[in-house]
């Protein structure tokens, strides 16, 4: 029974959570930039174009570097272990 439950969690829920969180980060940066503009630039209410672009580029670069880093870890440690540890850390961070 535990083996079937383990397979269900790993095979079905892991891709759903990983794809959701990855896409969420990329789309949420647009809203975060708007809020940062209101806080740090109250007169204009928007970030300067250079700052806005730098934040968006760093988000995309961080996504690529994270995928490469976790891919490297998964190849050397094991995909199942890296996925479990990543999901566990994500869950703990969300609850805290």
TIVO-2410 file (N, C-alpha, C; in nm, 3 decimals):
# residues 96
REC num residu      c1      c2      c3 atome chaine
REC   1      X   0.083  -0.119   0.000     N      A
REC   1      X   0.000   0.000   0.000    CA      A
REC   1      X   0.087   0.126   0.000     C      A
REC   2      X   0.191   0.130   0.085     N      A
REC   2      X   0.276   0.249   0.091    CA      A
REC   2      X   0.349   0.271  -0.040     C      A
REC   3      X   0.383   0.162  -0.106     N      A
REC   3      X   0.453   0.175  -0.234    CA      A
REC   3      X   0.362   0.239  -0.339     C      A
REC   4      X   0.235   0.200  -0.338     N      A
REC   4      X   0.140   0.260  -0.432    CA      A
REC   4      X   0.117   0.407  -0.400     C      A
REC   5      X   0.107   0.439  -0.272     N      A
REC   5      X   0.089   0.579  -0.231    CA      A
REC   5      X   0.211   0.662  -0.267     C      A
REC   6      X   0.329   0.606  -0.245     N      A
REC   6      X   0.453   0.675  -0.279    CA      A
REC   6      X   0.460   0.703  -0.429     C      A
REC   7      X   0.424   0.605  -0.509     N      A
REC   7      X   0.426   0.623  -0.655    CA      A
REC   7      X   0.324   0.729  -0.697     C      A
REC   8      X   0.206   0.728  -0.634     N      A
REC   8      X   0.105   0.826  -0.669    CA      A
REC   8      X   0.152   0.968  -0.636     C      A
REC   9      X   0.210   0.986  -0.519     N      A
REC   9      X   0.258   1.118  -0.480    CA      A
REC   9      X   0.370   1.166  -0.571     C      A
REC  10      X   0.463   1.076  -0.601     N      A
REC  10      X   0.578   1.116  -0.681    CA      A
REC  10      X   0.540   1.138  -0.827     C      A
REC  11      X   0.463   1.048  -0.884     N      A
REC  11      X   0.436   1.053  -1.028    CA      A
REC  11      X   0.328   1.154  -1.066     C      A
REC  12      X   0.235   1.181  -0.975     N      A
REC  12      X   0.123   1.267  -1.012    CA      A
REC  12      X   0.130   1.406  -0.950     C      A
REC  13      X   0.163   1.414  -0.824     N      A
REC  13      X   0.161   1.543  -0.758    CA      A
REC  13      X   0.288   1.624  -0.781     C      A
REC  14      X   0.401   1.558  -0.793     N      A
REC  14      X   0.526   1.630  -0.810    CA      A
REC  14      X   0.528   1.717  -0.936     C      A
REC  15      X   0.494   1.665  -1.054     N      A
REC  15      X   0.494   1.753  -1.171    CA      A
REC  15      X   0.394   1.868  -1.160     C      A
REC  16      X   0.282   1.843  -1.094     N      A
REC  16      X   0.182   1.950  -1.080    CA      A
REC  16      X   0.234   2.062  -0.991     C      A
REC  17      X   0.294   2.027  -0.878     N      A
REC  17      X   0.342   2.131  -0.788    CA      A
REC  17      X   0.462   2.204  -0.846     C      A
REC  18      X   0.551   2.132  -0.910     N      A
REC  18      X   0.670   2.197  -0.966    CA      A
REC  18      X   0.634   2.291  -1.080     C      A
REC  19      X   0.543   2.249  -1.167     N      A
REC  19      X   0.509   2.336  -1.279    CA      A
REC  19      X   0.429   2.457  -1.231     C      A
REC  20      X   0.347   2.439  -1.126     N      A
REC  20      X   0.270   2.552  -1.075    CA      A
REC  20      X   0.362   2.654  -1.010     C      A
REC  21      X   0.453   2.609  -0.926     N      A
REC  21      X   0.538   2.705  -0.855    CA      A
REC  21      X   0.634   2.775  -0.950     C      A
REC  22      X   0.681   2.706  -1.051     N      A
REC  22      X   0.771   2.768  -1.147    CA      A
REC  22      X   0.698   2.876  -1.226     C      A
REC  23      X   0.582   2.847  -1.275     N      A
REC  23      X   0.506   2.946  -1.352    CA      A
REC  23      X   0.459   3.060  -1.262     C      A
REC  24      X   0.427   3.031  -1.137     N      A
REC  24      X   0.382   3.136  -1.046    CA      A
REC  24      X   0.491   3.240  -1.026     C      A
REC  25      X   0.615   3.196  -1.007     N      A
REC  25      X   0.725   3.290  -0.987    CA      A
REC  25      X   0.742   3.382  -1.107     C      A
REC  26      X   0.730   3.327  -1.226     N      A
REC  26      X   0.751   3.408  -1.346    CA      A
REC  26      X   0.640   3.509  -1.368     C      A
REC  27      X   0.519   3.475  -1.331     N      A
REC  27      X   0.409   3.569  -1.350    CA      A
REC  27      X   0.396   3.667  -1.233     C      A
REC  28      X   0.432   3.624  -1.113     N      A
REC  28      X   0.415   3.709  -0.995    CA      A
REC  28      X   0.514   3.824  -0.992     C      A
REC  29      X   0.626   3.812  -1.065     N      A
REC  29      X   0.725   3.919  -1.063    CA      A
REC  29      X   0.667   4.047  -1.123     C      A
REC  30      X   0.576   4.036  -1.216     N      A
REC  30      X   0.513   4.156  -1.274    CA      A
REC  30      X   0.433   4.233  -1.168     C      A
REC  31      X   0.358   4.159  -1.086     N      A
REC  31      X   0.280   4.225  -0.981    CA      A
REC  31      X   0.370   4.277  -0.870     C      A
REC  32      X   0.477   4.204  -0.841     N      A
REC  32      X   0.571   4.250  -0.739    CA      A
REC  32      X   0.639   4.380  -0.782     C      A
REC  33      X   0.672   4.392  -0.909     N      A
REC  33      X   0.733   4.515  -0.959    CA      A
REC  33      X   0.638   4.634  -0.944     C      A
REC  34      X   0.512   4.613  -0.965     N      A
REC  34      X   0.415   4.721  -0.949    CA      A
REC  34      X   0.411   4.766  -0.803     C      A
REC  35      X   0.410   4.669  -0.711     N      A
REC  35      X   0.406   4.703  -0.569    CA      A
REC  35      X   0.535   4.772  -0.524     C      A
REC  36      X   0.648   4.725  -0.573     N      A
REC  36      X   0.776   4.788  -0.539    CA      A
REC  36      X   0.779   4.931  -0.591     C      A
REC  37      X   0.724   4.954  -0.708     N      A
REC  37      X   0.716   5.089  -0.763    CA      A
REC  37      X   0.635   5.182  -0.676     C      A
REC  38      X   0.522   5.135  -0.625     N      A
REC  38      X   0.439   5.218  -0.537    CA      A
REC  38      X   0.512   5.252  -0.407     C      A
REC  39      X   0.589   5.157  -0.354     N      A
REC  39      X   0.654   5.179  -0.225    CA      A
REC  39      X   0.778   5.268  -0.239     C      A
REC  40      X   0.864   5.237  -0.336     N      A
REC  40      X   0.993   5.306  -0.345    CA      A
REC  40      X   0.992   5.428  -0.436     C      A
REC  41      X   0.893   5.440  -0.520     N      A
REC  41      X   0.881   5.557  -0.609    CA      A
REC  41      X   0.738   5.611  -0.600     C      A
REC  42      X   0.703   5.672  -0.486     N      A
REC  42      X   0.564   5.713  -0.467    CA      A
REC  42      X   0.519   5.826  -0.559     C      A
REC  43      X   0.612   5.907  -0.609     N      A
REC  43      X   0.570   6.018  -0.696    CA      A
REC  43      X   0.520   5.967  -0.830     C      A
REC  44      X   0.596   5.879  -0.890     N      A
REC  44      X   0.555   5.826  -1.021    CA      A
REC  44      X   0.472   5.699  -1.008     C      A
REC  45      X   0.496   5.622  -0.902     N      A
REC  45      X   0.420   5.499  -0.881    CA      A
REC  45      X   0.470   5.380  -0.962     C      A
REC  46      X   0.576   5.400  -1.038     N      A
REC  46      X   0.629   5.289  -1.117    CA      A
REC  46      X   0.781   5.283  -1.103     C      A
REC  47      X   0.835   5.166  -1.124     N      A
REC  47      X   0.979   5.149  -1.124    CA      A
REC  47      X   1.037   5.209  -1.252     C      A
REC  48      X   1.160   5.258  -1.245     N      A
REC  48      X   1.226   5.298  -1.370    CA      A
REC  48      X   1.240   5.176  -1.461     C      A
REC  49      X   1.242   5.201  -1.589     N      A
REC  49      X   1.247   5.092  -1.687    CA      A
REC  49      X   1.369   5.002  -1.667     C      A
REC  50      X   1.483   5.061  -1.634     N      A
REC  50      X   1.603   4.980  -1.616    CA      A
REC  50      X   1.590   4.886  -1.496     C      A
REC  51      X   1.533   4.934  -1.387     N      A
REC  51      X   1.515   4.849  -1.268    CA      A
REC  51      X   1.412   4.740  -1.294     C      A
REC  52      X   1.304   4.777  -1.360     N      A
REC  52      X   1.199   4.680  -1.392    CA      A
REC  52      X   1.255   4.568  -1.480     C      A
REC  53      X   1.331   4.606  -1.582     N      A
REC  53      X   1.390   4.508  -1.672    CA      A
REC  53      X   1.493   4.421  -1.600     C      A
REC  54      X   1.574   4.481  -1.513     N      A
REC  54      X   1.676   4.405  -1.441    CA      A
REC  54      X   1.612   4.300  -1.350     C      A
REC  55      X   1.505   4.335  -1.283     N      A
REC  55      X   1.437   4.240  -1.195    CA      A
REC  55      X   1.378   4.126  -1.276     C      A
REC  56      X   1.316   4.157  -1.389     N      A
REC  56      X   1.255   4.052  -1.471    CA      A
REC  56      X   1.361   3.961  -1.534     C      A
REC  57      X   1.473   4.019  -1.577     N      A
REC  57      X   1.580   3.936  -1.635    CA      A
REC  57      X   1.642   3.848  -1.527     C      A
REC  58      X   1.663   3.902  -1.408     N      A
REC  58      X   1.722   3.820  -1.301    CA      A
REC  58      X   1.629   3.707  -1.260     C      A
REC  59      X   1.498   3.728  -1.267     N      A
REC  59      X   1.404   3.621  -1.238    CA      A
REC  59      X   1.415   3.509  -1.340     C      A
REC  60      X   1.424   3.545  -1.467     N      A
REC  60      X   1.437   3.442  -1.571    CA      A
REC  60      X   1.571   3.370  -1.561     C      A
REC  61      X   1.678   3.444  -1.535     N      A
REC  61      X   1.810   3.381  -1.520    CA      A
REC  61      X   1.813   3.291  -1.397     C      A
REC  62      X   1.751   3.332  -1.289     N      A
REC  62      X   1.744   3.249  -1.170    CA      A
REC  62      X   1.667   3.121  -1.193     C      A
REC  63      X   1.563   3.128  -1.275     N      A
REC  63      X   1.488   3.008  -1.309    CA      A
REC  63      X   1.574   2.910  -1.386     C      A
REC  64      X   1.647   2.959  -1.483     N      A
REC  64      X   1.734   2.871  -1.563    CA      A
REC  64      X   1.845   2.811  -1.475     C      A
REC  65      X   1.909   2.895  -1.393     N      A
REC  65      X   2.015   2.845  -1.306    CA      A
REC  65      X   1.961   2.744  -1.203     C      A
REC  66      X   1.843   2.768  -1.153     N      A
REC  66      X   1.782   2.673  -1.060    CA      A
REC  66      X   1.751   2.540  -1.126     C      A
REC  67      X   1.702   2.545  -1.250     N      A
REC  67      X   1.674   2.420  -1.321    CA      A
REC  67      X   1.802   2.343  -1.347     C      A
REC  68      X   1.908   2.412  -1.386     N      A
REC  68      X   2.036   2.345  -1.409    CA      A
REC  68      X   2.093   2.289  -1.278     C      A
REC  69      X   2.084   2.367  -1.171     N      A
REC  69      X   2.135   2.321  -1.042    CA      A
REC  69      X   2.060   2.200  -0.989     C      A
REC  70      X   1.928   2.205  -0.994     N      A
REC  70      X   1.850   2.091  -0.946    CA      A
REC  70      X   1.865   1.971  -1.039     C      A
REC  71      X   1.885   1.994  -1.167     N      A
REC  71      X   1.911   1.883  -1.259    CA      A
REC  71      X   2.043   1.815  -1.227     C      A
REC  72      X   2.145   1.895  -1.197     N      A
REC  72      X   2.274   1.840  -1.158    CA      A
REC  72      X   2.263   1.760  -1.028     C      A
REC  73      X   2.193   1.818  -0.930     N      A
REC  73      X   2.172   1.745  -0.804    CA      A
REC  73      X   2.094   1.616  -0.826     C      A
REC  74      X   1.992   1.623  -0.909     N      A
REC  74      X   1.911   1.504  -0.935    CA      A
REC  74      X   1.992   1.395  -1.003     C      A
REC  75      X   2.084   1.431  -1.090     N      A
REC  75      X   2.168   1.332  -1.155    CA      A
REC  75      X   2.265   1.266  -1.058     C      A
REC  76      X   2.312   1.342  -0.960     N      A
REC  76      X   2.413   1.288  -0.869    CA      A
REC  76      X   2.354   1.230  -0.741     C      A
REC  77      X   2.243   1.281  -0.695     N      A
REC  77      X   2.184   1.233  -0.571    CA      A
REC  77      X   2.067   1.139  -0.599     C      A
REC  78      X   1.992   1.166  -0.701     N      A
REC  78      X   1.873   1.087  -0.735    CA      A
REC  78      X   1.753   1.179  -0.750     C      A
REC  79      X   1.679   1.158  -0.856     N      A
REC  79      X   1.565   1.246  -0.885    CA      A
REC  79      X   1.455   1.237  -0.780     C      A
REC  80      X   1.430   1.117  -0.733     N      A
REC  80      X   1.323   1.101  -0.636    CA      A
REC  80      X   1.356   1.173  -0.506     C      A
REC  81      X   1.479   1.161  -0.461     N      A
REC  81      X   1.519   1.226  -0.336    CA      A
REC  81      X   1.519   1.378  -0.349     C      A
REC  82      X   1.570   1.428  -0.460     N      A
REC  82      X   1.572   1.574  -0.480    CA      A
REC  82      X   1.430   1.628  -0.490     C      A
REC  83      X   1.341   1.556  -0.558     N      A
REC  83      X   1.202   1.602  -0.569    CA      A
REC  83      X   1.134   1.602  -0.434     C      A
REC  84      X   1.156   1.496  -0.356     N      A
REC  84      X   1.095   1.491  -0.222    CA      A
REC  84      X   1.148   1.604  -0.134     C      A
REC  85      X   1.279   1.622  -0.133     N      A
REC  85      X   1.337   1.727  -0.049    CA      A
REC  85      X   1.289   1.865  -0.093     C      A
REC  86      X   1.282   1.888  -0.223     N      A
REC  86      X   1.234   2.017  -0.272    CA      A
REC  86      X   1.090   2.043  -0.236     C      A
REC  87      X   1.005   1.942  -0.250     N      A
REC  87      X   0.864   1.958  -0.213    CA      A
REC  87      X   0.847   1.975  -0.063     C      A
REC  88      X   0.930   1.905   0.015     N      A
REC  88      X   0.924   1.920   0.161    CA      A
REC  88      X   0.964   2.062   0.201     C      A
REC  89      X   1.071   2.113   0.142     N      A
REC  89      X   1.113   2.251   0.173    CA      A
REC  89      X   1.009   2.353   0.131     C      A
REC  90      X   0.948   2.330   0.016     N      A
REC  90      X   0.844   2.420  -0.032    CA      A
REC  90      X   0.726   2.420   0.064     C      A
REC  91      X   0.685   2.302   0.110     N      A
REC  91      X   0.573   2.291   0.201    CA      A
REC  91      X   0.602   2.359   0.334     C      A
REC  92      X   0.722   2.337   0.386     N      A
REC  92      X   0.759   2.399   0.514    CA      A
REC  92      X   0.765   2.551   0.499     C      A
REC  93      X   0.819   2.600   0.388     N      A
REC  93      X   0.826   2.745   0.367    CA      A
REC  93      X   0.687   2.807   0.355     C      A
REC  94      X   0.596   2.737   0.292     N      A
REC  94      X   0.461   2.791   0.276    CA      A
REC  94      X   0.391   2.795   0.410     C      A
REC  95      X   0.409   2.694   0.495     N      A
REC  95      X   0.340   2.690   0.625    CA      A
REC  95      X   0.400   2.788   0.723     C      A
REC  96      X   0.527   2.822   0.708     N      A
REC  96      X   0.588   2.915   0.803    CA      A
REC  96      X   0.553   3.051   0.765     C      A
***
